[in-house]
């Protein structure tokens, strides 16, 4: 491409730093980047925006998918991508979204903390119903447009188009959906997945809204593993739901990991476990409409699991209180606003300190090596001046100098330390990097999506309060 044309194009391109004020206003960080609260510098409007900076330079395939999908998706419950900025100087990509002051993860965290402090504050049932309805409505729109979200605790980064009810899992992407929200068919190595994996994740989120705790919480290890089978996660599911009877899931025998399941698990171990017993502990009656819908969402057999369209017509949404577009309607709970993250996260600090230390050590080593080399040259010149009589001694001196030079070189760099597997992150509810504001599938979430999405439910939820996936899901 002609240099002058590139320069002209770069000069004409709008720069995010010229249009928005966002310095010192970081509100989130996830696998796919940083999210900032931003306002327009020119004062054309008083709206607050969420600016997502994609991690790294250039545009990854995940970011391309996220951008391409969000540009096409238009629905009240799917977060709207306002604009994309490309920075030519540092090759950064910025995504501009509407801002939501609250997200689902922080709301659940608020209630979980009150429970831990012996001051339980139940999530209002009207809010639970409105949230669930908006999430289902957004997912129904995605599914109707042949899009699987695939990670309802993240953002749109995992979303993909699918052109038929069944689509093979890519060899390079065999594990999708955060463990706690992962459907049993995925844990058993299903080579094809359907819209049912999103429905299972919504069931997990629904249960968490009702109880303020993850229903299938377990240790998270080897999150990036290519092996879909996860013993502890299956054990947790069976401990809550019971081991599936043959008549309830006939195709379980066809699962790739079924032999491992037979070897590692015994049906009798979970004879006394059931979803009814688990929810009764949380004061949800088995004959209530809320439980009956939850049971349909958390059906083991994916072919029998309820669809988003069917769920939206469920009797649960037809009894009072009816779902509302404003999930905070009538809510008196003072949910805290987002806090700015003014400093690097601990792992970022540690990494930067390590890099600075390594650089200092390398500079010191280079200086020592240079001094040794200069000494070596001086000794060589001295040996030549003294003549052959002193050759033996000069040779000995030179050899010593060379050895010293090798020994005083730059020290080996210490291995780069990253966060341990245990701290690599659990679901940012996540139920997701979603943000809601009418419960928009995406990054925001007035109560709260990847690129995930990410980022927190990835849903955006409309509210009269200040209007936050990324990922994560976590943005």
N, C-alpha and C positions, 0 to 999 in steps of 0.2 A: 504494500500500500504506500502511496506517495507520502513523503514525510510532511509536506506542507498541508496536505489534506488531513492527515492525522492530527497535526497541530491545530488546524482550524476547527476540526470536529471536537477536539478536547476543550478548546477555548469556549465553544458554544454550548457544551454540555453543562447542564445545571449541576452544581456541587452541593451536596447535602450540608456541608459546613457553612455555606453562604446563605442557605435558606432557613435553617433550623438551629435553635439554641438547645444544646443537649449536654454540654460538658458538665461533668460532675453529677449527672442525673441517671446513672446506671441503676436499673431496677431489677435486672436479672441476668443470669448467665447460664448457658447450657452447652451441650455437646456441639451445637451448631453455631454458636456465636453469643454476642452480647445484646442486651435490649436496653434502650434508653428512653426515658420520658422526655418528650421534645415539644417545643412550641415554635411557631413561625416567628422569624425575626422581623418581618415586615408588618406584622400586626394585622394582616388581612382577615384573620379570624382568631378567636380566642380558644379554639379547640386544642385539646391535648392529644398528642400522637405518640405512638410507640414506634421507635426506630430500631430495627433489628440489623445488626452488622453481622454478616455471615463470616464465620471463622475461616482464617486462612486467606490466601490470595486466589483470585480467579473464581470461577463458578464450578462447583462440584456437580456431579450428576444428581445428587440428592437435592441440592439447591435449585437446579434447573427444573426438576420435577415439581418442587414446591411452588416455584414462581409460575410455571406453566399452568398448573392446576388452579392456583389462587386467582390468576388473571381471568380464568373462564368461569369460576364458580360464583354465582350470585344468589345469595339466600340470606334472609334475616338472621339465621342461626349459624352461618358460616362466616368467619372473620373475613372482612374485605381488605384486599391488598390495594392500597391507594396509589402507590408509585414505586418504581425501582430506580435506584441511583447506582451508577457505575463510576467509580473513581479511577481515572486513568493513571494518576500519579502513584498510588499505592496498590492499585488493582483490587480494591475492596468493593464489596457489593452490599448495598443497604436496601432494606425493604421497609416501606412506610405503611403503618396500620393505624386504625383508630386505637385510642388508649382506653383501657378499662382499669379502674382503681383497685378492683378486687379480683381474685381468681379463686377457683374452686379449692385448690390445694390449701391456700391460707385460711379459707373459711373452715374447712374440715380440721386443719391444724389448730385453729382457735378453739373449737369444741373439744378436740382431743385433750388440749392443755387444761381446759376447765374441768374435764373429767378426771385427769390425773391429779389435779389440785383439790379433789374432793368437793368441787363446786360444779357438778355437772349441769350443763346448759344445753338442753336438747335442741338440735337443729329444727327449726319450725317445719312442721309437716307440710304446710303450704309451699314453703321454699323448696323442700325436697321434691314435691310433685312438679312444680314449675321447672325446676332444673332438669329433672328427668325427661319431661315432655320436650323441652327445647333441645336437649342432647339427641333424643330419638328423632326429632324433626330434622335436625341437621344431618344426622347419619342417614335418614331415609332419603334426603335430597342427594347425598353423595352416592348412595347405592343405586338410586334411580338413574344417575348419570355414570354408572359403571366405574365408580371410584370406591376402593376399599381404603379405609383410614389406616388400619393395621396396627396402630399404636395409640389407643385412646388415653394414654397417660403422657403423651408427648405432643408434638405438633404435626403439621402436615408433612414433615420431612419423610415419613415412611409411607405416605399415601401414594397409591399407584392406580393407574387405569387398569381395568380388566374387561375383556371383550366377550367373556362367556361366563357362565356360572362357576366353572372350575378353571383354575389357572395354576400351572406348575410353579412351585417355589424355585427361584433361581438358585443355582449352585453356590453363588457368591453371597446369597442372602438367605440362608436356611433358617435363621432365627429372627422372628419378628414378634413384636408385642412384649412389653415389660413382663417379667416372670409372674408377678402377682396377679396380673390381669390376662394372662395367657390361657387360651382355651385348651382343654385336655387333649383335643385331637392334634394340636400343635406340639404339645409335650410328648405325644406318642409318635411323633415323626411323620405326620401326614404330609404327603408329597403334593397334595392339592388342598387349597383352602377356599372357603366361600365367605359370603357376607356374614356368616354365623360367628366368625371370630370376633367381629366388632360387637355383635350382640352379647356375647359372653362377657366382654370387657365392660359393656354398659351395665350388665347385671352386677359385676363386681363393684362398680362405682355406685350403683343404687344401694347395695348392701352397706357400703361405706358411709353413704349419706345418712342411712337409717341408724347406724351404730357408732359412727365416728371412729371406726377402726377398720383397717383393711381386712376383708373377710378371709383372704387366702395368703396372709402374711407368712413369709418364711425367710430363712437365710438366703441372701443373694450371693452366689459365688459363680465365677466364670461367666459373667454376664455376656461376654463377647464370644463364648464358645460356639463352635459350629455344630455341636451335638445338641439336638433339640430335647433329648430326654433329660429330665431334671427330677431326680428321685425325691428330693425334699419338697419340691412344689407339688408333685403328685400326691405325696403323703399328706400334705396340708389339705389339699382338695378332698381327698378321701376321708380325712379326719372330720371334715365339716359335712360333706355330702353323703358319705358312705361309699362303699365300693359298688360300681354300677353292676346291676344284675344283667345277665345275658339277654333277657327279654327287653331291657331298657335301652341297650346299645348293642345291637346284633353285629354291627360292622367293626366293633372294637378288635375283633380277631384279625381283621385285615390291616391293622395299623403296623407300620414297620417295626415299632418298638414293643409290640405285644409280647414277643418272647422274653424280653427283658422285664416287662411288667409281671409276667407269670413267675419269673425267677425271683424277683425282689419283693413281691407283695403277696399277702395272704388275705383272701376275702374276709375271713373270720376276724381279723384284726379290727375291722371297721364295722362289725355287726351292730354296734350300738350307736353309730353315728348317723345323723340325718340333718338336712337343712331345717326341718321343723324344730328339732331340739335346739339347734344353734340359735335360731331366731327367737325362740321362746325365752331364751336367756336374756335377750334384749327386748323382751316385752312386745314382740310382734306375734300376734295370734295366727295360728295356721289356717283359720277360716276367713281371715281378713283379705280384702281385695289387694292390699299392698303385698302381702305374702304370696298370693296366687300369681301375681305378675312377676315377682322376683323369681319364683319357681320356674316360670316359663322362660325367663331370660337365662337362667342357670341350668338349663337342661343339658345333660352330658352329651347325648347324641346330637351332633350338629344338624342332622336332617330333621330332627323333631323340635329344634329350638325355634322359638317364635321369631318372626321377622319384625323389622322396625315398623312396617306398615300395620301389621297386626297389633303390635304393642300400642301404637298411637290410638287405636280404637278400643283398647281394653277398658273394662268397666271401672278400673281404678281412676281413670281420668274423667269419668262421668259422675263421680260422687263428690260432694263438697268436702273440702274447698276445691274449686275448679282451678286448673293451672292458669297463671297470668303471664303476660309478657314482661312484667317487672317482677323479677324474683324477690326483690326486697319489699314488695308491697306489704304494708302492715308490720314489717319487722322492726323491732325496737333495739335489736342487739347492736352495740357500737363496734362493728368490725374495724380493726386497725387498718390504716392506709399503708400503701407500700412504702418501704424505707429505701433511701438511696444507698447504694453500695459504693462508698467513696474510696475504698481501698481494694487492692487485689485480694482475691481469695487466698487462703493459706497455702494451697498447693501452688498457686501462681507465684506467691512471694518466695516460697522455698525454691522453686525452679529458677527464678531470677537471681536469688542470692547464690545459688549453686553455679549459675553461669558466670556471675561476676567473680566468684572465687576461682573458678577454673581459668578465667581470662587473666586474673592477676598472677596465678601460678605459672601460666604459660609465658607471660611477659617476664617474670622473674627468671624463669628457666632460660629464656632466650638471651637475656642479659648475661647470665652466667656462662652460657655457651659461647657468646661472642667474646667475653673476656678470656675464656680458655683458648679460643682460636687465636686471639692476638698474642697470647703468651706462647703458643705453639710456634707462630711465625717468628717471633723474636728468638726463640731457642734455635730454630732452624738456621736463621741468619748467623747466630753466634757460633754454631757448630761449623758452618762453612768458613767463618773467619779464623777459627782456631786451627783449621787444617786437619790433615789426616791423623795426626798424633792424638788428637782429642776425639776422634771419630767414635770410639767405643762409648765414651761417657756421653757424648751428644746423642748417640742413638738411644742410650738408656733414658736420657732426659726426654727425648722426643716421644718415646713409647709411653712414658709416664704421663706426658702432657695429653696424648691422645686418649689414654684411659680416663684421665680426669674429665676431658671434654665429654666423653660418653656418659660418665656418671653424673655430670652436672646439667644434663639436658633437661628439657621440660618434663616435669613429673607426669605420670599417667593420669588422665582425667578420671575422676570418679564416675561411676555409672550414673546415668540420669535417673533420678528417683521420681516415680509417679505415685499417685494415690494408690493405696492398697485396694485389693478386690473388695474388702469389706466396706471401704469408704467410697467405692466408685459410684455409689449412688443408688438409691432405691427409687421407686417411682416417685416422681415429684408429686404425687398423690397417691402423686400426680394424679389425681386421677388425671392428670394429664397436662400437657403443655397446652391446654385449651384455655381459652379465655372466653368468658362469656360476657355477653351483654345481651342478650336475648338468648344467650347461650350460644354464642357463635362458635362453630368449630374453628379453632384457629389459635391465635395467641392470646387473645384477650379474654376477659371475663369479668364482667361486672360482677360476676360473682364468682367468675370464669366459667398443636399445634400446634420435614421437616422437616425444617426446617426449618419426639420428637417429645412440640407441637408438639416446647416447645412444650418444658414448657411447657403442668398446670393443665387444666383440662385443655387446652388448645381451643376452648370454647369461649365465646364472648357472650356476655349476658347483660342485657340492657337493664339499666336501673336508674332510678331518679337520683341516686347518690352519684358522686363523681365517678366517671367511668373508671395486661394486664391489660402456646408450645414448644414449651419451641420442643421442639423438640420436641420448649423444648420446649418443658419434655420434654421446674426445669423448662426453659424456652427452647 
